[in-house]
Amino acid sequence: TSVSSSYKSILMALDNTQVTGNEGIVEHQIDRSINNLCAIASRSMQYTDRQVIEIMVSKPKGI
């Protein structure tokens, strides 16, 4: 969650540690890291939109 990530970030800052561009979706340039995050969010939302529509369509009518 966002809260969990924020808490972990605080602990890392207090410990003077950081995530490098060699880990996960983080890049050595901030713009590329942001682009990676945007790509994940936009692709995930496409699936989420389809799933929400499927749930709505599958609900019984008139109840």
mmCIF file of the N, C-alpha and C atoms, coordinates in Angstrom:
data_MODEL
# 
_entry.id   MODEL 
# 
loop_
_atom_site.group_PDB 
_atom_site.id 
_atom_site.type_symbol 
_atom_site.label_atom_id 
_atom_site.label_alt_id 
_atom_site.label_comp_id 
_atom_site.label_asym_id 
_atom_site.label_entity_id 
_atom_site.label_seq_id 
_atom_site.pdbx_PDB_ins_code 
_atom_site.Cartn_x 
_atom_site.Cartn_y 
_atom_site.Cartn_z 
_atom_site.occupancy 
_atom_site.B_iso_or_equiv 
_atom_site.pdbx_formal_charge 
_atom_site.auth_seq_id 
_atom_site.auth_comp_id 
_atom_site.auth_asym_id 
_atom_site.auth_atom_id 
_atom_site.pdbx_PDB_model_num 
ATOM 1   N N  . THR A 1 1  ? 0.836   -1.189  0.000   1.00 0.00 ? 1  THR A N  1 
ATOM 2   C CA . THR A 1 1  ? 0.000   0.000   0.000   1.00 0.00 ? 1  THR A CA 1 
ATOM 3   C C  . THR A 1 1  ? 0.876   1.247   0.000   1.00 0.00 ? 1  THR A C  1 
ATOM 4   N N  . SER A 1 2  ? 0.268   2.372   -0.222  1.00 0.00 ? 2  SER A N  1 
ATOM 5   C CA . SER A 1 2  ? 1.010   3.636   -0.216  1.00 0.00 ? 2  SER A CA 1 
ATOM 6   C C  . SER A 1 2  ? 1.596   3.925   1.158   1.00 0.00 ? 2  SER A C  1 
ATOM 7   N N  . VAL A 1 3  ? 0.827   3.630   2.195   1.00 0.00 ? 3  VAL A N  1 
ATOM 8   C CA . VAL A 1 3  ? 1.302   3.876   3.558   1.00 0.00 ? 3  VAL A CA 1 
ATOM 9   C C  . VAL A 1 3  ? 2.504   2.995   3.860   1.00 0.00 ? 3  VAL A C  1 
ATOM 10  N N  . SER A 1 4  ? 2.427   1.742   3.482   1.00 0.00 ? 4  SER A N  1 
ATOM 11  C CA . SER A 1 4  ? 3.537   0.815   3.705   1.00 0.00 ? 4  SER A CA 1 
ATOM 12  C C  . SER A 1 4  ? 4.788   1.269   2.958   1.00 0.00 ? 4  SER A C  1 
ATOM 13  N N  . SER A 1 5  ? 4.618   1.681   1.723   1.00 0.00 ? 5  SER A N  1 
ATOM 14  C CA . SER A 1 5  ? 5.754   2.161   0.926   1.00 0.00 ? 5  SER A CA 1 
ATOM 15  C C  . SER A 1 5  ? 6.357   3.420   1.537   1.00 0.00 ? 5  SER A C  1 
ATOM 16  N N  . SER A 1 6  ? 5.507   4.307   2.013   1.00 0.00 ? 6  SER A N  1 
ATOM 17  C CA . SER A 1 6  ? 5.990   5.535   2.648   1.00 0.00 ? 6  SER A CA 1 
ATOM 18  C C  . SER A 1 6  ? 6.787   5.216   3.899   1.00 0.00 ? 6  SER A C  1 
ATOM 19  N N  . TYR A 1 7  ? 6.277   4.296   4.698   1.00 0.00 ? 7  TYR A N  1 
ATOM 20  C CA . TYR A 1 7  ? 6.962   3.909   5.929   1.00 0.00 ? 7  TYR A CA 1 
ATOM 21  C C  . TYR A 1 7  ? 8.323   3.294   5.619   1.00 0.00 ? 7  TYR A C  1 
ATOM 22  N N  . LYS A 1 8  ? 8.361   2.408   4.631   1.00 0.00 ? 8  LYS A N  1 
ATOM 23  C CA . LYS A 1 8  ? 9.630   1.785   4.242   1.00 0.00 ? 8  LYS A CA 1 
ATOM 24  C C  . LYS A 1 8  ? 10.610  2.828   3.721   1.00 0.00 ? 8  LYS A C  1 
ATOM 25  N N  . SER A 1 9  ? 10.103  3.814   2.991   1.00 0.00 ? 9  SER A N  1 
ATOM 26  C CA . SER A 1 9  ? 10.959  4.883   2.476   1.00 0.00 ? 9  SER A CA 1 
ATOM 27  C C  . SER A 1 9  ? 11.570  5.688   3.615   1.00 0.00 ? 9  SER A C  1 
ATOM 28  N N  . ILE A 1 10 ? 10.775  5.949   4.635   1.00 0.00 ? 10 ILE A N  1 
ATOM 29  C CA . ILE A 1 10 ? 11.281  6.675   5.806   1.00 0.00 ? 10 ILE A CA 1 
ATOM 30  C C  . ILE A 1 10 ? 12.374  5.874   6.492   1.00 0.00 ? 10 ILE A C  1 
ATOM 31  N N  . LEU A 1 11 ? 12.144  4.583   6.682   1.00 0.00 ? 11 LEU A N  1 
ATOM 32  C CA . LEU A 1 11 ? 13.154  3.741   7.323   1.00 0.00 ? 11 LEU A CA 1 
ATOM 33  C C  . LEU A 1 11 ? 14.441  3.704   6.509   1.00 0.00 ? 11 LEU A C  1 
ATOM 34  N N  . MET A 1 12 ? 14.310  3.621   5.199   1.00 0.00 ? 12 MET A N  1 
ATOM 35  C CA . MET A 1 12 ? 15.500  3.618   4.341   1.00 0.00 ? 12 MET A CA 1 
ATOM 36  C C  . MET A 1 12 ? 16.246  4.944   4.446   1.00 0.00 ? 12 MET A C  1 
ATOM 37  N N  . ALA A 1 13 ? 15.510  6.054   4.471   1.00 0.00 ? 13 ALA A N  1 
ATOM 38  C CA . ALA A 1 13 ? 16.143  7.370   4.577   1.00 0.00 ? 13 ALA A CA 1 
ATOM 39  C C  . ALA A 1 13 ? 16.876  7.511   5.906   1.00 0.00 ? 13 ALA A C  1 
ATOM 40  N N  . LEU A 1 14 ? 16.253  7.046   6.979   1.00 0.00 ? 14 LEU A N  1 
ATOM 41  C CA . LEU A 1 14 ? 16.890  7.112   8.294   1.00 0.00 ? 14 LEU A CA 1 
ATOM 42  C C  . LEU A 1 14 ? 18.142  6.250   8.353   1.00 0.00 ? 14 LEU A C  1 
ATOM 43  N N  . ASP A 1 15 ? 18.145  5.162   7.572   1.00 0.00 ? 15 ASP A N  1 
ATOM 44  C CA . ASP A 1 15 ? 19.293  4.251   7.531   1.00 0.00 ? 15 ASP A CA 1 
ATOM 45  C C  . ASP A 1 15 ? 20.302  4.676   6.462   1.00 0.00 ? 15 ASP A C  1 
ATOM 46  N N  . ASN A 1 16 ? 20.003  5.779   5.769   1.00 0.00 ? 16 ASN A N  1 
ATOM 47  C CA . ASN A 1 16 ? 20.850  6.296   4.697   1.00 0.00 ? 16 ASN A CA 1 
ATOM 48  C C  . ASN A 1 16 ? 21.070  5.268   3.584   1.00 0.00 ? 16 ASN A C  1 
ATOM 49  N N  . THR A 1 17 ? 20.010  4.518   3.253   1.00 0.00 ? 17 THR A N  1 
ATOM 50  C CA . THR A 1 17 ? 20.069  3.567   2.147   1.00 0.00 ? 17 THR A CA 1 
ATOM 51  C C  . THR A 1 17 ? 19.103  4.023   1.062   1.00 0.00 ? 17 THR A C  1 
ATOM 52  N N  . GLN A 1 18 ? 19.290  3.490   -0.126  1.00 0.00 ? 18 GLN A N  1 
ATOM 53  C CA . GLN A 1 18 ? 18.429  3.886   -1.239  1.00 0.00 ? 18 GLN A CA 1 
ATOM 54  C C  . GLN A 1 18 ? 18.296  2.756   -2.242  1.00 0.00 ? 18 GLN A C  1 
ATOM 55  N N  . VAL A 1 19 ? 17.269  2.857   -3.064  1.00 0.00 ? 19 VAL A N  1 
ATOM 56  C CA . VAL A 1 19 ? 17.077  1.929   -4.167  1.00 0.00 ? 19 VAL A CA 1 
ATOM 57  C C  . VAL A 1 19 ? 17.879  2.480   -5.338  1.00 0.00 ? 19 VAL A C  1 
ATOM 58  N N  . THR A 1 20 ? 18.579  1.600   -6.046  1.00 0.00 ? 20 THR A N  1 
ATOM 59  C CA . THR A 1 20 ? 19.388  2.058   -7.173  1.00 0.00 ? 20 THR A CA 1 
ATOM 60  C C  . THR A 1 20 ? 18.673  1.798   -8.492  1.00 0.00 ? 20 THR A C  1 
ATOM 61  N N  . GLY A 1 21 ? 19.231  2.308   -9.552  1.00 0.00 ? 21 GLY A N  1 
ATOM 62  C CA . GLY A 1 21 ? 18.683  2.114   -10.884 1.00 0.00 ? 21 GLY A CA 1 
ATOM 63  C C  . GLY A 1 21 ? 18.798  0.694   -11.382 1.00 0.00 ? 21 GLY A C  1 
ATOM 64  N N  . ASN A 1 22 ? 19.423  -0.170  -10.611 1.00 0.00 ? 22 ASN A N  1 
ATOM 65  C CA . ASN A 1 22 ? 19.564  -1.580  -10.990 1.00 0.00 ? 22 ASN A CA 1 
ATOM 66  C C  . ASN A 1 22 ? 18.461  -2.451  -10.404 1.00 0.00 ? 22 ASN A C  1 
ATOM 67  N N  . GLU A 1 23 ? 17.550  -1.845  -9.657  1.00 0.00 ? 23 GLU A N  1 
ATOM 68  C CA . GLU A 1 23 ? 16.534  -2.615  -8.941  1.00 0.00 ? 23 GLU A CA 1 
ATOM 69  C C  . GLU A 1 23 ? 15.124  -2.291  -9.427  1.00 0.00 ? 23 GLU A C  1 
ATOM 70  N N  . GLY A 1 24 ? 14.346  -3.336  -9.629  1.00 0.00 ? 24 GLY A N  1 
ATOM 71  C CA . GLY A 1 24 ? 12.926  -3.181  -9.945  1.00 0.00 ? 24 GLY A CA 1 
ATOM 72  C C  . GLY A 1 24 ? 12.659  -2.263  -11.121 1.00 0.00 ? 24 GLY A C  1 
ATOM 73  N N  . ILE A 1 25 ? 11.668  -1.393  -10.961 1.00 0.00 ? 25 ILE A N  1 
ATOM 74  C CA . ILE A 1 25 ? 11.289  -0.469  -12.035 1.00 0.00 ? 25 ILE A CA 1 
ATOM 75  C C  . ILE A 1 25 ? 12.051  0.848   -11.940 1.00 0.00 ? 25 ILE A C  1 
ATOM 76  N N  . VAL A 1 26 ? 12.894  0.978   -10.928 1.00 0.00 ? 26 VAL A N  1 
ATOM 77  C CA . VAL A 1 26 ? 13.673  2.200   -10.737 1.00 0.00 ? 26 VAL A CA 1 
ATOM 78  C C  . VAL A 1 26 ? 14.771  2.267   -11.796 1.00 0.00 ? 26 VAL A C  1 
ATOM 79  N N  . GLU A 1 27 ? 14.958  3.449   -12.351 1.00 0.00 ? 27 GLU A N  1 
ATOM 80  C CA . GLU A 1 27 ? 15.998  3.698   -13.355 1.00 0.00 ? 27 GLU A CA 1 
ATOM 81  C C  . GLU A 1 27 ? 17.003  4.696   -12.778 1.00 0.00 ? 27 GLU A C  1 
ATOM 82  N N  . HIS A 1 28 ? 18.092  4.878   -13.462 1.00 0.00 ? 28 HIS A N  1 
ATOM 83  C CA . HIS A 1 28 ? 19.090  5.855   -13.029 1.00 0.00 ? 28 HIS A CA 1 
ATOM 84  C C  . HIS A 1 28 ? 18.624  7.289   -13.282 1.00 0.00 ? 28 HIS A C  1 
ATOM 85  N N  . GLN A 1 29 ? 17.639  7.458   -14.168 1.00 0.00 ? 29 GLN A N  1 
ATOM 86  C CA . GLN A 1 29 ? 17.084  8.782   -14.457 1.00 0.00 ? 29 GLN A CA 1 
ATOM 87  C C  . GLN A 1 29 ? 15.627  8.811   -13.996 1.00 0.00 ? 29 GLN A C  1 
ATOM 88  N N  . ILE A 1 30 ? 15.268  9.859   -13.262 1.00 0.00 ? 30 ILE A N  1 
ATOM 89  C CA . ILE A 1 30 ? 13.931  9.942   -12.666 1.00 0.00 ? 30 ILE A CA 1 
ATOM 90  C C  . ILE A 1 30 ? 12.830  9.878   -13.715 1.00 0.00 ? 30 ILE A C  1 
ATOM 91  N N  . ASP A 1 31 ? 13.041  10.521  -14.867 1.00 0.00 ? 31 ASP A N  1 
ATOM 92  C CA . ASP A 1 31 ? 12.009  10.505  -15.914 1.00 0.00 ? 31 ASP A CA 1 
ATOM 93  C C  . ASP A 1 31 ? 11.706  9.089   -16.382 1.00 0.00 ? 31 ASP A C  1 
ATOM 94  N N  . ARG A 1 32 ? 12.732  8.265   -16.472 1.00 0.00 ? 32 ARG A N  1 
ATOM 95  C CA . ARG A 1 32 ? 12.525  6.880   -16.906 1.00 0.00 ? 32 ARG A CA 1 
ATOM 96  C C  . ARG A 1 32 ? 11.812  6.077   -15.819 1.00 0.00 ? 32 ARG A C  1 
ATOM 97  N N  . SER A 1 33 ? 12.106  6.358   -14.558 1.00 0.00 ? 33 SER A N  1 
ATOM 98  C CA . SER A 1 33 ? 11.401  5.692   -13.453 1.00 0.00 ? 33 SER A CA 1 
ATOM 99  C C  . SER A 1 33 ? 9.921   6.041   -13.487 1.00 0.00 ? 33 SER A C  1 
ATOM 100 N N  . ILE A 1 34 ? 9.622   7.314   -13.714 1.00 0.00 ? 34 ILE A N  1 
ATOM 101 C CA . ILE A 1 34 ? 8.227   7.759   -13.792 1.00 0.00 ? 34 ILE A CA 1 
ATOM 102 C C  . ILE A 1 34 ? 7.531   7.106   -14.977 1.00 0.00 ? 34 ILE A C  1 
ATOM 103 N N  . ASN A 1 35 ? 8.209   7.028   -16.124 1.00 0.00 ? 35 ASN A N  1 
ATOM 104 C CA . ASN A 1 35 ? 7.631   6.363   -17.295 1.00 0.00 ? 35 ASN A CA 1 
ATOM 105 C C  . ASN A 1 35 ? 7.322   4.898   -17.006 1.00 0.00 ? 35 ASN A C  1 
ATOM 106 N N  . ASN A 1 36 ? 8.217   4.216   -16.288 1.00 0.00 ? 36 ASN A N  1 
ATOM 107 C CA . ASN A 1 36 ? 7.976   2.816   -15.929 1.00 0.00 ? 36 ASN A CA 1 
ATOM 108 C C  . ASN A 1 36 ? 6.738   2.684   -15.048 1.00 0.00 ? 36 ASN A C  1 
ATOM 109 N N  . LEU A 1 37 ? 6.610   3.555   -14.073 1.00 0.00 ? 37 LEU A N  1 
ATOM 110 C CA . LEU A 1 37 ? 5.453   3.526   -13.182 1.00 0.00 ? 37 LEU A CA 1 
ATOM 111 C C  . LEU A 1 37 ? 4.165   3.816   -13.950 1.00 0.00 ? 37 LEU A C  1 
ATOM 112 N N  . CYS A 1 38 ? 4.215   4.778   -14.846 1.00 0.00 ? 38 CYS A N  1 
ATOM 113 C CA . CYS A 1 38 ? 3.034   5.102   -15.661 1.00 0.00 ? 38 CYS A CA 1 
ATOM 114 C C  . CYS A 1 38 ? 2.636   3.929   -16.547 1.00 0.00 ? 38 CYS A C  1 
ATOM 115 N N  . ALA A 1 39 ? 3.620   3.234   -17.101 1.00 0.00 ? 39 ALA A N  1 
ATOM 116 C CA . ALA A 1 39 ? 3.328   2.074   -17.954 1.00 0.00 ? 39 ALA A CA 1 
ATOM 117 C C  . ALA A 1 39 ? 2.615   0.991   -17.159 1.00 0.00 ? 39 ALA A C  1 
ATOM 118 N N  . ILE A 1 40 ? 3.078   0.737   -15.947 1.00 0.00 ? 40 ILE A N  1 
ATOM 119 C CA . ILE A 1 40 ? 2.433   -0.268  -15.097 1.00 0.00 ? 40 ILE A CA 1 
ATOM 120 C C  . ILE A 1 40 ? 1.007   0.159   -14.767 1.00 0.00 ? 40 ILE A C  1 
ATOM 121 N N  . ALA A 1 41 ? 0.843   1.408   -14.365 1.00 0.00 ? 41 ALA A N  1 
ATOM 122 C CA . ALA A 1 41 ? -0.485  1.894   -13.972 1.00 0.00 ? 41 ALA A CA 1 
ATOM 123 C C  . ALA A 1 41 ? -1.460  1.854   -15.136 1.00 0.00 ? 41 ALA A C  1 
ATOM 124 N N  . SER A 1 42 ? -1.033  2.295   -16.307 1.00 0.00 ? 42 SER A N  1 
ATOM 125 C CA . SER A 1 42 ? -1.969  2.345   -17.435 1.00 0.00 ? 42 SER A CA 1 
ATOM 126 C C  . SER A 1 42 ? -2.346  0.950   -17.910 1.00 0.00 ? 42 SER A C  1 
ATOM 127 N N  . ARG A 1 43 ? -1.398  0.035   -17.940 1.00 0.00 ? 43 ARG A N  1 
ATOM 128 C CA . ARG A 1 43 ? -1.707  -1.336  -18.359 1.00 0.00 ? 43 ARG A CA 1 
ATOM 129 C C  . ARG A 1 43 ? -2.586  -2.036  -17.332 1.00 0.00 ? 43 ARG A C  1 
ATOM 130 N N  . SER A 1 44 ? -2.322  -1.792  -16.066 1.00 0.00 ? 44 SER A N  1 
ATOM 131 C CA . SER A 1 44 ? -3.130  -2.408  -15.007 1.00 0.00 ? 44 SER A CA 1 
ATOM 132 C C  . SER A 1 44 ? -4.562  -1.912  -15.060 1.00 0.00 ? 44 SER A C  1 
ATOM 133 N N  . MET A 1 45 ? -4.737  -0.634  -15.317 1.00 0.00 ? 45 MET A N  1 
ATOM 134 C CA . MET A 1 45 ? -6.083  -0.066  -15.357 1.00 0.00 ? 45 MET A CA 1 
ATOM 135 C C  . MET A 1 45 ? -6.887  -0.605  -16.528 1.00 0.00 ? 45 MET A C  1 
ATOM 136 N N  . GLN A 1 46 ? -6.228  -0.943  -17.632 1.00 0.00 ? 46 GLN A N  1 
ATOM 137 C CA . GLN A 1 46 ? -6.950  -1.528  -18.760 1.00 0.00 ? 46 GLN A CA 1 
ATOM 138 C C  . GLN A 1 46 ? -7.593  -2.839  -18.329 1.00 0.00 ? 46 GLN A C  1 
ATOM 139 N N  . TYR A 1 47 ? -6.860  -3.659  -17.596 1.00 0.00 ? 47 TYR A N  1 
ATOM 140 C CA . TYR A 1 47 ? -7.402  -4.924  -17.101 1.00 0.00 ? 47 TYR A CA 1 
ATOM 141 C C  . TYR A 1 47 ? -8.492  -4.653  -16.066 1.00 0.00 ? 47 TYR A C  1 
ATOM 142 N N  . THR A 1 48 ? -8.246  -3.686  -15.191 1.00 0.00 ? 48 THR A N  1 
ATOM 143 C CA . THR A 1 48 ? -9.224  -3.353  -14.159 1.00 0.00 ? 48 THR A CA 1 
ATOM 144 C C  . THR A 1 48 ? -10.536 -2.894  -14.784 1.00 0.00 ? 48 THR A C  1 
ATOM 145 N N  . ASP A 1 49 ? -10.452 -2.054  -15.801 1.00 0.00 ? 49 ASP A N  1 
ATOM 146 C CA . ASP A 1 49 ? -11.669 -1.585  -16.480 1.00 0.00 ? 49 ASP A CA 1 
ATOM 147 C C  . ASP A 1 49 ? -12.467 -2.756  -17.034 1.00 0.00 ? 49 ASP A C  1 
ATOM 148 N N  . ARG A 1 50 ? -11.795 -3.690  -17.687 1.00 0.00 ? 50 ARG A N  1 
ATOM 149 C CA . ARG A 1 50 ? -12.486 -4.862  -18.243 1.00 0.00 ? 50 ARG A CA 1 
ATOM 150 C C  . ARG A 1 50 ? -13.133 -5.682  -17.137 1.00 0.00 ? 50 ARG A C  1 
ATOM 151 N N  . GLN A 1 51 ? -12.416 -5.850  -16.029 1.00 0.00 ? 51 GLN A N  1 
ATOM 152 C CA . GLN A 1 51 ? -12.932 -6.643  -14.918 1.00 0.00 ? 51 GLN A CA 1 
ATOM 153 C C  . GLN A 1 51 ? -14.168 -5.984  -14.310 1.00 0.00 ? 51 GLN A C  1 
ATOM 154 N N  . VAL A 1 52 ? -14.141 -4.671  -14.132 1.00 0.00 ? 52 VAL A N  1 
ATOM 155 C CA . VAL A 1 52 ? -15.291 -3.954  -13.578 1.00 0.00 ? 52 VAL A CA 1 
ATOM 156 C C  . VAL A 1 52 ? -16.498 -4.110  -14.496 1.00 0.00 ? 52 VAL A C  1 
ATOM 157 N N  . ILE A 1 53 ? -16.289 -3.978  -15.797 1.00 0.00 ? 53 ILE A N  1 
ATOM 158 C CA . ILE A 1 53 ? -17.397 -4.138  -16.750 1.00 0.00 ? 53 ILE A CA 1 
ATOM 159 C C  . ILE A 1 53 ? -17.955 -5.549  -16.690 1.00 0.00 ? 53 ILE A C  1 
ATOM 160 N N  . GLU A 1 54 ? -17.080 -6.561  -16.617 1.00 0.00 ? 54 GLU A N  1 
ATOM 161 C CA . GLU A 1 54 ? -17.549 -7.948  -16.508 1.00 0.00 ? 54 GLU A CA 1 
ATOM 162 C C  . GLU A 1 54 ? -18.410 -8.145  -15.267 1.00 0.00 ? 54 GLU A C  1 
ATOM 163 N N  . ILE A 1 55 ? -17.991 -7.582  -14.150 1.00 0.00 ? 55 ILE A N  1 
ATOM 164 C CA . ILE A 1 55 ? -18.755 -7.704  -12.902 1.00 0.00 ? 55 ILE A CA 1 
ATOM 165 C C  . ILE A 1 55 ? -20.113 -7.028  -13.057 1.00 0.00 ? 55 ILE A C  1 
ATOM 166 N N  . MET A 1 56 ? -20.122 -5.842  -13.634 1.00 0.00 ? 56 MET A N  1 
ATOM 167 C CA . MET A 1 56 ? -21.378 -5.108  -13.795 1.00 0.00 ? 56 MET A CA 1 
ATOM 168 C C  . MET A 1 56 ? -22.337 -5.848  -14.724 1.00 0.00 ? 56 MET A C  1 
ATOM 169 N N  . VAL A 1 57 ? -21.830 -6.394  -15.808 1.00 0.00 ? 57 VAL A N  1 
ATOM 170 C CA . VAL A 1 57 ? -22.667 -7.091  -16.784 1.00 0.00 ? 57 VAL A CA 1 
ATOM 171 C C  . VAL A 1 57 ? -23.201 -8.401  -16.221 1.00 0.00 ? 57 VAL A C  1 
ATOM 172 N N  . SER A 1 58 ? -22.439 -9.045  -15.351 1.00 0.00 ? 58 SER A N  1 
ATOM 173 C CA . SER A 1 58 ? -22.851 -10.349 -14.828 1.00 0.00 ? 58 SER A CA 1 
ATOM 174 C C  . SER A 1 58 ? -23.854 -10.256 -13.677 1.00 0.00 ? 58 SER A C  1 
ATOM 175 N N  . LYS A 1 59 ? -24.116 -9.053  -13.177 1.00 0.00 ? 59 LYS A N  1 
ATOM 176 C CA . LYS A 1 59 ? -25.080 -8.896  -12.086 1.00 0.00 ? 59 LYS A CA 1 
ATOM 177 C C  . LYS A 1 59 ? -26.482 -9.217  -12.585 1.00 0.00 ? 59 LYS A C  1 
ATOM 178 N N  . PRO A 1 60 ? -27.284 -9.824  -11.712 1.00 0.00 ? 60 PRO A N  1 
ATOM 179 C CA . PRO A 1 60 ? -28.673 -10.115 -12.096 1.00 0.00 ? 60 PRO A CA 1 
ATOM 180 C C  . PRO A 1 60 ? -29.431 -8.824  -12.390 1.00 0.00 ? 60 PRO A C  1 
ATOM 181 N N  . LYS A 1 61 ? -30.294 -8.876  -13.370 1.00 0.00 ? 61 LYS A N  1 
ATOM 182 C CA . LYS A 1 61 ? -31.076 -7.703  -13.772 1.00 0.00 ? 61 LYS A CA 1 
ATOM 183 C C  . LYS A 1 61 ? -32.358 -7.599  -12.948 1.00 0.00 ? 61 LYS A C  1 
ATOM 184 N N  . GLY A 1 62 ? -32.741 -6.388  -12.590 1.00 0.00 ? 62 GLY A N  1 
ATOM 185 C CA . GLY A 1 62 ? -34.021 -6.134  -11.953 1.00 0.00 ? 62 GLY A CA 1 
ATOM 186 C C  . GLY A 1 62 ? -34.141 -6.567  -10.507 1.00 0.00 ? 62 GLY A C  1 
ATOM 187 N N  . ILE A 1 63 ? -33.049 -6.770  -9.836  1.00 0.00 ? 63 ILE A N  1 
ATOM 188 C CA . ILE A 1 63 ? -33.133 -7.179  -8.421  1.00 0.00 ? 63 ILE A CA 1 
ATOM 189 C C  . ILE A 1 63 ? -32.745 -6.014  -7.547  1.00 0.00 ? 63 ILE A C  1 
# 
